[in-house]
Amino acid sequence: MAGDDPHRVERGRDADESAPGAGPIADDVAGGVDDPAASAASMIADQALSVFEAVEAKASDIDARAQREAEEIRRDAMAVADPAEERLDVISRELDAISTALERVTSERAGAWQ
């Protein structure tokens, strides 16, 4: 049947009729000899697959390295942030004490002037 063999070359005639121009090339395609275009496409696909696999491996390496670096940066930031937060708490308490003392001195002087 004409639609059963995708490699069959028919040029508008039934498969059983011999066509002018049908010869060794048409026989090779119909007879199962590798199609040069299919071979080239297969070779290109294999090469493209290897390129894609290499790109995927490189992307995975880059991602893993970026995650390690991000974690290192986070640890470094926390190592700086925790002591800074403690110092800010100390400064805040000292400012509160100074503010309280200043209010007391101000009220004492205000009382002395009245």
PyMOL commands that set and color helices and strands:
alter all, ss='L'
color gray80, all
select helices_A, chain A and resi 24-30+36-113
alter helices_A, ss='H'
color red, helices_A
deselect
rebuild
show_as cartoon
